[in-house]
Amino acid sequence: MKHLIITFLLTLIGLCGFSQNYLSNIELKNLENKSVNIATYNTVNHPIIISFWATWCAPCIKELKTFHKHYKQWQSKYNVELLAIATDDAKTKNRVKSLVKGAQWQYTIFFDDNQELKRSLNIANIPYTLILYKGKAVFVHSGYTPGVETEIEKKLQLLTY
């Protein structure tokens, strides 16, 4: 009987963890300085790629440039949206807009300049990329590795077919 109760409680605890949304109620500002509660993306029914980056992070820029090559195709094939979360501090934050404009990125850009979202997700290093689908993280990748776009495409295929 004791074993049965312990098993039941462990199962219940595990299920509670799966029912929680991945993104916390945190307000971030976009490039137009408009505040958006990032938790609203938990309720979206299409895949969301979220990439944490900074202007001073060369691997981050390399990864986002790689994503740029595939993004239009991913949008049309998988109805995906990409959120690029800039973690620049006050000293480097002003570089974000010009870098994004120069690179012609069509991503949704948010500022996490106090790194509240980054901390809430226990992210230690950038670049850090995840795919959010129906409020759950279904893919996580830390660091930049050439070929990560292939891994992302495979995951997107699985989610949308």
N, C-alpha and C positions, 0 to 999 in steps of 0.2 A: 504494500500500500504506500509506504514511504517513497519507494522508487517511482511509483506511478504519479504521485503528487509532484515530485521533483521534475520529472519529465514534462508534466503539464505546465508547470511554472516556467521552465526553460523555453518551451515552445511558445508560450504566451509572450514572454519577454522578446523572443526573436521576431514574432509577428508584429509587435509594437514598433520595433525598429524599422521594419520594412514599410510600415504605413506612414512614417514621417516623411515630410517633404525635404528635399535636399538643400534648397536655398532658404536661408533665414530672412526674416523681415528686416532688410537693410536698405536704406535709401542711398542710391548712387546718382551722381549727376552725369548726364551725357554731354556730348560736345557742344550742344546748344545751352548748356547750364540748366537743363530741366531735370528735376528730381524724379526718379523712378524707383519704385519698390521692386527690388530684384526678385522677390518671392513671387511676383506675378508670373514669372516664367515657369514656375512649378505646374501651372494649370494648362500650359500650352500642349497641344496634341501632336506636335511635330518635333523632330529632333532639333536640339539647340547645341551648337558647339560653343563652348566657353573657353576662351584662351586668356590666361593671366600673363601679362607682359609688362615691359618698361622700355622707355626709349634708350636707356643706357645698356640694355641687355642684347648683345649681338645675336645669340641663339634665338631669342624671342623674335627679333626682326626677321631673321632667316626663316623661321617657322611660319610667321604670318605672310611673308612674301610667297612661300610655297603654297599656303592655303589660297592665296589670291589667284594663283594659276588655275585652281580647281573650283573655286567658289561658285561661279555662275553655273557650271555644270551640276554641282551638288544642289544648288537651289532649284534648278529645273527638274532634276531627277528625283530628289528626295525631300523637297520642300523644307530644306534646312535653313536655319538662321545662325549667323555667327556673331557672338558677343565678344568683343575684345576688351578685356578689363585692364586698364592701365593702372599700374601700381606705383607710378612715379610720385615722388614727394613734392613738396612745394618748390624746391629748387629746380626740378626738371619737368614739372607738369606743363609748363608753357611750351615745351617742345612737341607735345603730343599732336596738337592740331596741325602744325605744319608738316610733321612727318606723315600723318595719315593722308593729308591732302596731296603731298608730293608722291606718295606711293599709290594714290588713287584707290585706296581700300574702301570698299562699299559696306564694310562691317558696321554694326552698331557698336559705338565706342562708349564705354563708361569709365569713370574715374573712381578708383578705390584708394584715394590718396592717403587716407588714414589706415588703410589695409584692414579694415573691419571685416569685409567679406573674406579676404584671404585668410585671416586668423580664424574666422568661424568655420572654415573648411579645413583647417589644419594644414595649410599649404606652406611648405618650408622654402621651396625653391621655384624659380620661374626659369623658363617657360613651363607652364602647367596647363594642360588641356584636358577637357572632359567633354563628354557628350551627355546631355541631360535629355531624358525622354520620359514624358508624363510624370515629372517630378522626381525621377530617380536618375542617379548617375550610372550609366550603363557602360561607360568607357572612361578610363583615366590614364593619362600619360604625363610623366614628369620629365623635363629636359627636352632637348631637341635631338631627334634622331632622323637622319635622312630616310625617307620611306614611311614616316608616320602617316602621311596622307593616304597611303595604300591601306594601312590598318583602319583609318577612319572611314574610308570608302567601303571597306568590307563590313564594318559595323553598321553603317548607314543602310547598306543593302539588306542586311538581316532585319533591321528595324522596320523597313518600309515595304518589304515583300512578304 
